[in-house]
């Protein structure tokens, strides 16, 4: 039994969620038991907080000071107090520069603010998908660049996977030294403030709670999970993870459809076994 594990960090899509976008009963039971035993659960995702609260509610994280690590590490929120433990958006000017540059590409930019997802075309590729994941209302504006008056935590672009693969280097070229630019799915390429990733946000937020990476076990499946996989004392790749994540991880568990999280947690903390 690893008594140093105090924090469980979970990516959502492809990790906590199975392919039907649900938490399997066994995994849910193990995570609830872990919290009852004093462990802290962190949801670490590219989603905004609005797309994580309903998951936190299902896991009853508000009873245990669970954390939401949103926008791939641009913001961290305490589920119990709703306090922001960390927030690092890009500047308005930088956001406008990104949105202006995206006009040269066949992509669909999306910007988040409160309960809204702002887009140029409400019917564009993956807009409906993203709004549903984030529990957001879609607001269509003529020119996102002109409309932007707030510091965005993230600018997401969607596009045909083949097109993005061919053009992402040109998309990121003006910003590669000023922003984080990365794929979060084969149809998503996004921009966040420089130095932002899940590990940095977790490091700052967890320090306030008296924890560090040495107290963490982290689960992920994709490129945007690499930093937290490496940050955690035990980094676990899901069975369905990319080869890059599997190579970076300390161990590989079962896939997201077969209780990979539960299996790994019980392996390290046998007291979490459920009937």
C-alpha positions in Angstrom: 0.0 0.0 0.0 1.3 3.4 -0.9 0.5 5.7 2.0 2.0 8.8 0.3 -0.8 9.0 -2.2 -3.2 11.8 -1.2 -4.3 13.2 -4.5 -5.9 11.4 -7.5 -5.6 13.4 -10.7 -7.9 12.5 -13.6 -8.2 13.5 -17.2 -11.8 13.2 -18.4 -12.4 12.1 -22.0 -10.7 8.8 -22.8 -9.7 8.4 -19.1 -12.4 8.9 -16.5 -15.2 8.6 -19.1 -15.8 5.5 -21.1 -16.6 5.7 -24.8 -20.2 6.5 -23.9 -19.1 9.6 -21.9 -20.0 7.9 -18.6 -18.2 6.9 -15.4 -18.4 3.2 -15.0 -20.1 2.1 -11.7 -16.9 0.5 -10.3 -14.7 3.4 -11.0 -17.3 5.8 -9.5 -17.5 3.7 -6.3 -13.8 3.5 -5.9 -13.4 7.3 -6.3 -16.1 8.0 -3.8 -14.5 5.6 -1.3 -11.2 7.3 -1.9 -12.7 10.6 -1.0 -14.4 9.2 2.1 -10.9 7.9 3.1 -9.5 11.4 2.9 -8.0 11.5 -0.6 -8.5 14.5 -2.8 -9.8 14.0 -6.4 -8.8 16.5 -9.1 -10.5 16.6 -12.5 -7.9 17.9 -15.0 -9.2 18.7 -18.4 -9.2 21.0 -21.4 -12.8 21.7 -20.6 -14.0 24.9 -18.9 -15.3 24.7 -15.3 -18.9 24.6 -16.6 -18.1 21.3 -18.3 -16.7 19.8 -15.2 -19.2 20.8 -12.4 -21.7 18.1 -13.3 -19.0 15.5 -13.1 -17.9 16.8 -9.8 -21.5 16.7 -8.6 -21.8 13.0 -9.6 -18.6 12.2 -7.6 -19.8 14.4 -4.7 -16.5 16.3 -4.8 -18.0 19.4 -3.2 -18.0 17.4 0.1 -14.3 16.8 0.0 -12.6 19.9 -1.5 -12.1 18.3 -4.8 -10.4 20.5 -7.5 -11.2 21.4 -11.1 -8.2 22.0 -13.2 -9.7 23.6 -16.2 -8.6 24.8 -19.7 -5.6 22.4 -19.6 -4.2 24.1 -16.5 -5.1 27.7 -17.1 -7.5 27.7 -14.1 -8.0 25.7 -10.9 -11.2 25.9 -8.8 -12.0 24.5 -5.3 -15.3 22.5 -5.6 -16.3 23.3 -2.0 -15.6 27.0 -1.8 -15.6 27.8 -5.6 -12.4 29.7 -4.8 -9.9 30.2 -7.7 -6.7 28.7 -6.6 -4.9 29.5 -9.9 -5.9 31.5 -13.0 -3.6 32.5 -15.9 -5.4 33.7 -19.0 -3.6 35.2 -22.0 -3.8 39.0 -22.6 -6.6 40.5 -24.7 -4.1 41.7 -27.2 -2.7 38.2 -27.6 -6.1 36.8 -28.0 -6.9 39.2 -30.7 -3.7 38.4 -32.5 -4.5 34.7 -32.5 -8.0 35.3 -33.7 -6.7 37.5 -36.5 -4.2 35.0 -37.6 -6.8 32.2 -37.6 -8.7 34.1 -40.3 -6.1 32.8 -42.8 -7.0 29.2 -42.1 -9.9 26.9 -42.7 -10.6 26.4 -39.0 -13.3 27.4 -36.5 -12.1 29.5 -33.6 -14.0 29.2 -30.2 -13.6 31.5 -27.2 -15.1 30.9 -23.7 -16.6 33.4 -21.3 -18.8 32.4 -18.3 -21.6 30.2 -19.6 -21.1 31.0 -23.3 -19.0 29.7 -26.2 -18.4 32.5 -28.7 -18.0 31.5 -32.3 -18.3 32.9 -35.8 -20.6 30.2 -37.0 -22.9 28.2 -34.7 -23.1 25.4 -37.2 -19.4 25.0 -37.8 -17.5 21.8 -37.3 -17.5 20.6 -33.7 -19.1 23.7 -32.3 -22.2 21.8 -31.1 -20.0 19.0 -29.8 -17.8 21.5 -27.8 -20.8 23.4 -26.4 -22.4 20.2 -25.1 -19.2 19.0 -23.5 -18.8 22.3 -21.8 -22.5 22.8 -21.0 -22.2 26.1 -22.7 -24.7 28.3 -24.7 -23.4 29.1 -28.2 -23.2 32.8 -29.1 -22.6 33.7 -32.7 -20.7 36.9 -33.5 -19.6 38.4 -36.8 -16.0 39.0 -35.8 -14.4 37.3 -32.8 -11.3 39.4 -32.9 -13.3 42.7 -32.6 -15.7 41.2 -30.1 -13.0 40.0 -27.6 -12.9 42.3 -24.6 -11.8 39.8 -21.9 -8.6 37.8 -21.2 -9.3 34.4 -22.6 -8.1 31.3 -20.8 -8.0 29.4 -24.0 -8.7 29.8 -27.8 -9.8 26.5 -29.3 -9.8 25.8 -33.1 -11.6 22.9 -34.7 -10.9 21.6 -38.2 -10.6 18.6 -40.4 -7.9 16.4 -38.9 -5.9 16.1 -42.1 -6.1 19.9 -42.7 -4.9 20.6 -39.1 -2.0 18.2 -39.4 -0.9 19.9 -42.6 -1.3 23.5 -41.3 -0.8 23.5 -37.5 2.8 24.6 -37.8 1.8 27.7 -39.8 -1.0 28.3 -37.4 1.3 28.4 -34.4 4.3 30.0 -36.1 3.8 33.6 -34.9 3.1 32.4 -31.3 5.4 29.4 -30.7 7.6 31.5 -28.3 4.7 33.3 -26.7 1.9 30.8 -26.2 1.4 27.1 -25.6 0.1 25.6 -28.9 -1.1 22.0 -29.0 -3.4 19.3 -30.3 -5.9 18.1 -27.7 -7.7 15.9 -30.3 -7.0 15.2 -33.9 -9.7 17.8 -34.7 -8.7 20.3 -32.0 -5.7 22.7 -31.9 -5.6 25.2 -29.1 -3.7 28.1 -27.7 -3.2 28.9 -24.0 -0.8 31.3 -22.1 2.9 30.5 -22.2 4.0 28.0 -19.5 0.5 26.8 -18.9 0.0 23.1 -18.5 -1.8 20.7 -16.1 1.4 20.1 -14.1 2.2 23.8 -13.4 -1.4 24.5 -12.3 -1.5 21.4 -10.1 1.9 22.3 -8.5 0.7 25.8 -7.5 -2.8 24.7 -6.4 -1.7 21.7 -4.4 1.0 23.6 -2.6 -1.7 25.6 -1.1 -3.2 22.4 0.3 0.1 21.1 1.6 0.7 18.6 -1.2 3.2 18.1 -4.0 3.7 15.8 -7.0 5.1 13.2 -4.6 1.5 12.8 -3.2 -0.2 12.3 -6.6 -1.3 9.5 -8.8 -2.3 10.8 -12.2 -4.3 9.2 -15.1 -4.3 10.3 -18.7 -4.5 9.2 -22.3 -3.4 12.1 -24.6 -0.7 14.7 -25.3 -2.2 17.3 -23.0 -1.9 14.8 -20.1 1.9 14.4 -20.5 2.9 17.1 -18.0 0.8 15.8 -15.2 1.8 12.2 -15.9 5.4 13.3 -15.4 4.6 15.5 -12.5 2.9 12.8 -10.4 4.8 10.3 -8.3 2.8 7.6 -10.1 1.9 8.5 -13.7 -0.6 6.0 -15.2 -1.4 5.7 -18.9 -4.8 4.3 -19.8 -4.7 1.2 -22.0 -6.2 3.3 -24.8 -3.6 6.0 -24.4 -1.3 7.2 -27.1 2.1 5.6 -27.4 3.7 8.9 -26.3 1.8 8.8 -23.0 2.5 5.2 -22.5 6.2 5.8 -22.9 6.1 8.7 -20.4 4.1 6.8 -17.8 5.3 4.8 -14.8 2.7 2.1 -15.6 -0.1 1.2 -17.9 -3.5 0.2 -16.7 -6.7 -1.2 -18.4 -8.5 1.1 -20.9 -11.3 3.6 -20.1 -14.0 1.0 -20.9 -12.7 -1.6 -18.4 -12.2 0.3 -15.1 -8.5 1.1 -15.7 -8.6 3.8 -13.0 -10.2 1.6 -10.4 -7.8 -1.3 -11.1 -4.7 0.9 -10.7 -6.0 2.6 -7.5 -6.9 -0.7 -5.8 -3.4 -2.0 -6.8 -1.7 0.9 -4.9 -4.4 1.3 -2.2 -6.0 -2.1 -1.5 -8.4 -0.5 1.0 -10.3 1.0 -1.9 -11.6 -2.4 -3.1 -15.4 -2.3 -3.4 -17.8 -5.2 -3.5 
